[in-house]
């Protein structure tokens, strides 16, 4: 029984989580396009 759930996790949930995380990271990076120019710039250090 346990091996079946581990197999389901490895074959279904883990790839879906990886794709979802990649999509979230891609959205976070591409969202900078729609930000105003002063917000898209890096934060001042000094």
KOLDORO-432663 format. One line per field, with one value per residue: residue in one letter; x, y, z of N, C-alpha, C in turn; chain; residue number from 1. Coordinates in Angstrom, 3 decimals. Example, Ala and Ser with C-alpha at 12.3 -4.5 7.8 and 13.67 -1.06 7.14 Angstrom:
2
type: [A S]
n_c1: [13.190 12.850]
n_c2: [-5.690 -2.250]
n_c3: [7.800 7.080]
ca_c1: [12.300 13.670]
ca_c2: [-4.500 -1.060]
ca_c3: [7.800 7.140]
c_c1: [13.200 12.900]
c_c2: [-3.300 0.030]
c_c3: [7.800 7.870]
mol: [A A]
seq: [1 2]
END
This chain:
46
type: [X X X X X X X X X X X X X X X X X X X X X X X X X X X X X X X X X X X X X X X X X X X X X X]
n_c1: [0.816 1.896 3.960 2.506 1.357 3.664 4.626 2.563 2.928 5.483 5.080 2.966 2.257 4.727 5.968 3.912 4.052 6.605 6.317 4.361 5.748 7.771 6.218 5.193 7.542 8.293 6.162 6.577 8.990 8.383 6.450 7.641 7.699 5.325 5.426 5.824 8.578 10.261 9.733 10.567 13.260 16.333 16.593 17.874 21.144 22.653]
n_c2: [-1.206 1.246 1.617 2.073 4.583 6.126 5.747 6.982 9.591 10.166 9.894 11.547 13.766 14.994 15.789 17.579 19.478 20.499 21.644 23.528 25.137 26.093 27.537 29.485 30.828 31.783 33.512 35.363 36.518 37.539 39.364 41.720 43.210 44.635 46.356 49.693 51.772 52.693 50.921 48.519 48.656 47.732 47.691 50.524 50.458 52.028]
n_c3: [0.000 0.842 -1.000 -3.283 -2.875 -2.725 -5.282 -6.721 -5.812 -6.817 -9.575 -10.274 -8.475 -7.826 -10.385 -11.159 -9.132 -9.606 -12.155 -11.556 -9.741 -11.418 -13.239 -11.523 -10.803 -13.311 -13.820 -11.761 -12.512 -15.046 -14.399 -13.792 -16.076 -16.300 -14.190 -12.899 -13.992 -11.897 -9.883 -10.866 -10.845 -9.191 -5.596 -3.850 -2.451 -0.661]
ca_c1: [0.000 2.751 4.697 1.584 1.232 4.945 4.667 1.643 3.570 6.603 4.678 1.909 2.302 6.030 6.088 2.961 4.579 7.754 5.793 3.679 6.772 8.404 5.278 5.133 8.780 8.227 5.227 7.184 10.021 7.791 5.580 8.418 7.449 4.182 5.653 6.404 10.029 10.980 9.557 11.260 14.689 16.783 16.520 19.149 21.897 23.060]
ca_c2: [0.000 2.426 1.813 2.614 6.020 6.739 5.733 8.031 10.871 10.383 9.951 12.521 14.984 15.651 16.578 18.688 20.511 21.118 22.493 24.647 26.024 26.753 28.529 30.584 31.594 32.483 34.619 36.373 37.220 38.294 40.413 42.965 43.960 45.531 47.277 50.984 51.707 52.886 49.759 47.391 48.817 47.147 48.573 51.205 49.831 53.023]
ca_c3: [0.000 0.951 -2.247 -4.274 -2.651 -3.097 -6.747 -7.167 -5.517 -7.746 -10.983 -10.526 -7.680 -7.902 -11.620 -11.159 -8.241 -10.267 -13.229 -10.920 -9.203 -12.554 -13.748 -10.567 -10.942 -14.600 -13.646 -10.896 -13.269 -16.145 -13.866 -13.754 -17.310 -16.123 -13.080 -13.282 -14.112 -10.649 -9.029 -11.453 -10.617 -7.921 -4.439 -3.587 -1.367 0.338]
c_c1: [0.853 3.493 3.799 1.433 2.529 5.073 3.743 2.249 4.667 6.139 3.685 2.122 3.623 6.240 5.119 3.455 5.760 7.285 5.102 4.682 7.492 7.502 5.159 6.380 8.790 7.285 5.852 8.241 9.394 6.862 6.314 8.177 6.357 4.345 6.093 7.930 10.769 10.815 10.319 12.769 15.083 16.728 17.873 19.837 22.196 21.900]
c_c2: [1.261 2.689 2.381 4.120 6.745 6.797 6.804 9.408 11.171 10.578 11.061 13.828 15.723 16.393 17.754 19.823 21.235 22.073 23.718 25.645 26.777 27.841 29.729 31.461 32.384 33.671 35.733 37.175 38.079 39.391 41.745 43.818 45.003 46.482 48.630 50.913 51.853 51.697 48.544 47.481 48.148 48.188 49.257 50.610 50.836 53.856]
c_c3: [0.000 -0.349 -3.346 -4.107 -2.996 -4.611 -7.321 -6.949 -6.520 -9.180 -11.276 -9.777 -7.813 -9.223 -11.683 -10.269 -8.882 -11.362 -12.647 -10.353 -10.312 -13.130 -12.831 -10.657 -12.254 -14.519 -12.806 -11.645 -14.365 -15.652 -13.773 -14.995 -17.084 -14.944 -13.617 -13.236 -12.801 -9.710 -9.562 -11.227 -9.300 -6.793 -4.235 -2.359 -0.279 0.767]
mol: [A A A A A A A A A A A A A A A A A A A A A A A A A A A A A A A A A A A A A A A A A A A A A A]
seq: [1 2 3 4 5 6 7 8 9 10 11 12 13 14 15 16 17 18 19 20 21 22 23 24 25 26 27 28 29 30 31 32 33 34 35 36 37 38 39 40 41 42 43 44 45 46]
END
